[in-house]
Amino acid sequence: QVQLVESGGGLVQPGGSLRLSCAASGTFFSFATMAWYRQAPGKQRELVAEITHGGITNYEDSVKGRFSISRDNAKRTVNLQMNDLKPEDTAVYYCNLFVVGINYWGQGTQVTVSS
């Protein structure tokens, strides 16, 4: 059974930074693609960033150069460093683990960017 627990969300002013962390249980972490998604009110959930088991990364265009995803297979964690945050980054952020054709989701953590 896979469980994902996110932490690190909160309220930050525009231009500020936050670091989201996701801790995973289970034995498949090192083989999985890990990702962060977000969902703003009234919008569909969208991919923010992903990292493969081999460390290849991919970012949504609006966060390129501002966000950085990383993983630690030994600790079974994936992090999202978010810099230069903008009000449009406000959303619930979800950790995702994809392995053997199955998606697993965390409960989500709120990120609010506001002055």
Rosetta silent file (secondary structure, phi, psi, omega in degrees, C-alpha in Angstrom):
SEQUENCE: QVQLVESGGGLVQPGGSLRLSCAASGTFFSFATMAWYRQAPGKQRELVAEITHGGITNYEDSVKGRFSISRDNAKRTVNLQMNDLKPEDTAVYYCNLFVVGINYWGQGTQVTVSS
SCORE:     score description
SCORE:     0.000 S_00000001
   1 L     0.000  132.087 -179.784    0.000    0.000    0.000 S_00000001
   2 L  -101.925  131.905  172.940    1.339    3.407   -0.986 S_00000001
   3 L  -127.954  138.945  179.999    0.704    6.476    1.144 S_00000001
   4 E  -122.703  130.176 -178.779    1.857    9.990    0.339 S_00000001
   5 E  -126.326  116.574 -179.585    2.009   12.751    2.942 S_00000001
   6 E   -92.846  155.276  173.758    2.657   16.338    1.870 S_00000001
   7 E  -153.584  163.228  173.260    3.930   19.196    3.987 S_00000001
   8 L   106.685   -3.032  178.305    5.241   22.714    3.573 S_00000001
   9 L   -72.427  175.835  178.426    2.300   24.672    2.220 S_00000001
  10 E   158.456 -166.125 -179.932    1.184   28.011    3.593 S_00000001
  11 E  -102.699  131.740 -179.765    0.714   31.703    2.953 S_00000001
  12 E  -142.622  150.623  178.047    3.490   33.662    1.285 S_00000001
  13 L   -79.041  155.947  175.486    3.803   37.098   -0.277 S_00000001
  14 L   -54.547  137.401 -176.589    4.430   37.520   -4.000 S_00000001
  15 L    89.331   -9.034 -179.772    8.099   36.993   -4.772 S_00000001
  16 L   -82.290 -175.870 -176.737    8.539   34.708   -1.790 S_00000001
  17 L  -130.907  151.134  171.475    9.547   31.062   -1.598 S_00000001
  18 E  -142.333  154.780  175.846    8.131   27.832   -0.245 S_00000001
  19 E  -125.827  117.996  176.536    9.398   24.273   -0.186 S_00000001
  20 E   -94.920  142.148  176.914    6.922   21.417   -0.425 S_00000001
  21 E  -127.618  149.412  178.055    7.864   17.938    0.702 S_00000001
  22 E  -136.094  123.811  177.827    6.203   14.585    0.139 S_00000001
  23 E  -105.778  130.945 -176.414    7.054   11.453    2.090 S_00000001
  24 E  -113.659  143.191  171.336    6.085    8.120    0.570 S_00000001
  25 L  -104.198  168.393  178.825    5.558    4.717    2.091 S_00000001
  26 L   102.965  170.862 -171.580    5.766    1.454    0.177 S_00000001
  27 L  -103.121   -0.051 -173.165    8.466   -0.389   -1.725 S_00000001
  28 L   -99.582    2.714 -170.559    8.027    1.026   -5.241 S_00000001
  29 H   -54.836  -46.496 -172.876    9.319    4.549   -4.690 S_00000001
  30 H   -68.269  -16.301  179.014   12.666    4.123   -6.431 S_00000001
  31 H   -97.810   -6.650 -169.933   10.949    2.775   -9.570 S_00000001
  32 L   -93.070  152.708  164.365    8.223    5.415   -9.702 S_00000001
  33 E   -85.671  130.057  179.597    7.819    8.692  -11.482 S_00000001
  34 E  -108.633  145.782 -177.176    7.064   11.346   -8.880 S_00000001
  35 E  -150.204  161.119  168.963    5.194   14.541   -9.624 S_00000001
  36 E  -117.388  130.933  173.392    3.518   17.582   -8.178 S_00000001
  37 E  -116.765  164.972  173.964    0.140   18.681   -9.481 S_00000001
  38 E  -143.027  154.223  177.942   -1.963   21.650   -8.476 S_00000001
  39 E  -139.579  116.498  176.706   -5.592   22.599   -8.628 S_00000001
  40 L   -90.642  158.009 -179.695   -6.866   26.150   -8.304 S_00000001
  41 L   -55.868  129.999  178.032  -10.521   26.913   -7.516 S_00000001
  42 L    77.029    5.526 -178.798  -12.684   26.371  -10.587 S_00000001
  43 L  -121.845  161.965  177.274   -9.826   24.905  -12.617 S_00000001
  44 L   -77.838  154.675  175.428   -8.705   21.439  -13.581 S_00000001
  45 L   -65.919  136.870 -178.547   -5.809   19.755  -11.857 S_00000001
  46 E  -131.456  150.370  176.534   -2.600   20.371  -13.790 S_00000001
  47 E   -71.612  131.762  176.639    0.889   18.953  -13.799 S_00000001
  48 E  -100.100  -50.716 -178.344    3.442   21.304  -12.251 S_00000001
  49 E  -159.623  150.533  177.652    6.619   19.226  -12.307 S_00000001
  50 E  -142.374  156.495  178.564    7.672   15.601  -12.538 S_00000001
  51 E  -142.715  127.887 -178.862   10.830   13.577  -12.049 S_00000001
  52 L   -78.479  172.213  179.004   11.451   10.056  -13.296 S_00000001
  53 L   -62.684  -24.129  178.831   13.174    7.297  -11.364 S_00000001
  54 L   -90.211   -0.037  175.868   16.288    8.190  -13.365 S_00000001
  55 L    93.526    7.865  176.532   16.128   11.857  -12.420 S_00000001
  56 L   -77.731  132.888 -175.571   14.788   13.322  -15.664 S_00000001
  57 E  -113.272  157.358  177.787   12.628   16.352  -14.941 S_00000001
  58 E  -146.985  139.182 -176.515    9.803   18.112  -16.723 S_00000001
  59 E  -129.910  147.401  170.540    8.078   21.392  -15.819 S_00000001
  60 L   -67.053  143.651 -170.440    4.923   23.205  -16.753 S_00000001
  61 H   -55.762  -40.087 -173.419    5.885   26.262  -18.795 S_00000001
  62 H   -70.949  -13.468 -179.232    4.743   28.879  -16.286 S_00000001
  63 H  -108.431   -3.853  179.763    6.986   27.526  -13.510 S_00000001
  64 L   -59.228  132.826 -179.094   10.163   26.938  -15.524 S_00000001
  65 L    85.815  -11.053  179.556   13.062   28.771  -13.958 S_00000001
  66 L  -115.240  -34.773 -178.413   11.156   29.321  -10.707 S_00000001
  67 E  -108.649  150.655  177.905   10.357   25.822   -9.425 S_00000001
  68 E  -140.918  127.039  178.964   12.697   22.885   -8.938 S_00000001
  69 E  -103.168  141.977  178.752   11.736   19.275   -8.243 S_00000001
  70 E  -146.624  161.285  179.883   14.088   16.812   -6.567 S_00000001
  71 E  -140.363  153.562  175.361   13.915   13.364   -5.028 S_00000001
  72 E  -128.517  102.508 -174.921   15.784   11.303   -2.481 S_00000001
  73 L   -66.813  -32.578 -179.961   15.211    7.610   -3.126 S_00000001
  74 L   -66.465  -37.548 -179.436   16.869    6.544    0.125 S_00000001
  75 L   -92.847   -7.170 -177.570   14.503    8.733    2.164 S_00000001
  76 L    57.241   47.382  178.945   11.524    8.171   -0.171 S_00000001
  77 E  -128.006  151.775  172.232   10.890   11.864   -0.444 S_00000001
  78 E  -132.571  136.963 -176.210   10.220   14.279   -3.264 S_00000001
  79 E  -121.436  153.642  174.000   10.509   18.033   -2.861 S_00000001
  80 E  -130.422  108.345  175.915    9.320   21.051   -4.795 S_00000001
  81 E   -87.978  121.986 -176.404   11.284   24.254   -4.257 S_00000001
  82 E  -117.975  116.213  179.589    9.146   27.178   -5.351 S_00000001
  83 L  -115.084  161.831  178.272   10.773   30.584   -5.796 S_00000001
  84 L    49.516   50.967 -175.766    9.468   33.927   -7.021 S_00000001
  85 L   -67.183  145.786 -177.750    5.929   32.866   -6.254 S_00000001
  86 L  -121.033  156.387  178.550    3.075   34.654   -7.982 S_00000001
  87 H   -54.360  -32.354 -179.742   -0.601   35.009   -7.041 S_00000001
  88 H   -72.749   -5.328  173.534   -1.473   32.690   -9.929 S_00000001
  89 H   -83.629   -6.460  179.742    0.488   29.913   -8.182 S_00000001
  90 L   -61.890  125.100 -177.783   -2.215   29.823   -5.521 S_00000001
  91 E  -178.417  172.220  165.969   -3.704   26.327   -5.455 S_00000001
  92 E   -88.921  127.780 -178.243   -3.866   23.050   -3.610 S_00000001
  93 E  -103.279  131.789 -176.767   -0.711   21.133   -4.453 S_00000001
  94 E  -118.001  134.256  172.165   -0.836   17.339   -4.671 S_00000001
  95 E   -83.349  139.778 -178.385    1.982   14.848   -4.574 S_00000001
  96 E  -132.411  138.005  174.092    1.657   12.045   -7.129 S_00000001
  97 E  -122.777  127.433 -179.500    3.383    8.685   -7.483 S_00000001
  98 E  -121.778  120.014 -179.486    2.976    6.767  -10.730 S_00000001
  99 E  -154.165  142.562 -178.547    4.176    3.178  -10.959 S_00000001
 100 L    44.389   42.786  174.526    3.053    0.017  -12.819 S_00000001
 101 L    77.812    9.254 -176.898    0.210    1.970  -14.403 S_00000001
 102 E  -119.639  136.988  174.465   -1.299    3.180  -11.152 S_00000001
 103 E   -99.370  134.397  172.666   -1.557    6.718   -9.809 S_00000001
 104 E  -119.438  144.556 -175.106   -1.364    7.409   -6.087 S_00000001
 105 E  -128.059  145.969  169.301   -2.219   10.783   -4.581 S_00000001
 106 L   -82.605 -179.389 -176.112   -1.534   12.663   -1.395 S_00000001
 107 L   -83.036  -13.935  178.974   -4.185   14.635    0.450 S_00000001
 108 L    95.289  150.502  176.485   -2.945   17.979   -0.854 S_00000001
 109 E  -136.899  134.959 -175.033   -1.436   21.050    0.748 S_00000001
 110 E   -80.944  132.143  170.846   -2.667   24.615    0.276 S_00000001
 111 E  -119.766  122.621  179.164   -0.345   27.249   -1.156 S_00000001
 112 E  -123.335  123.783  179.354   -1.620   30.818   -1.075 S_00000001
 113 E  -111.652  110.313 -174.880    0.345   33.675   -2.617 S_00000001
 114 L  -158.875  147.193  175.986   -1.053   37.006   -1.528 S_00000001
 115 L   -93.127    0.000    0.000    0.028   40.354   -0.174 S_00000001
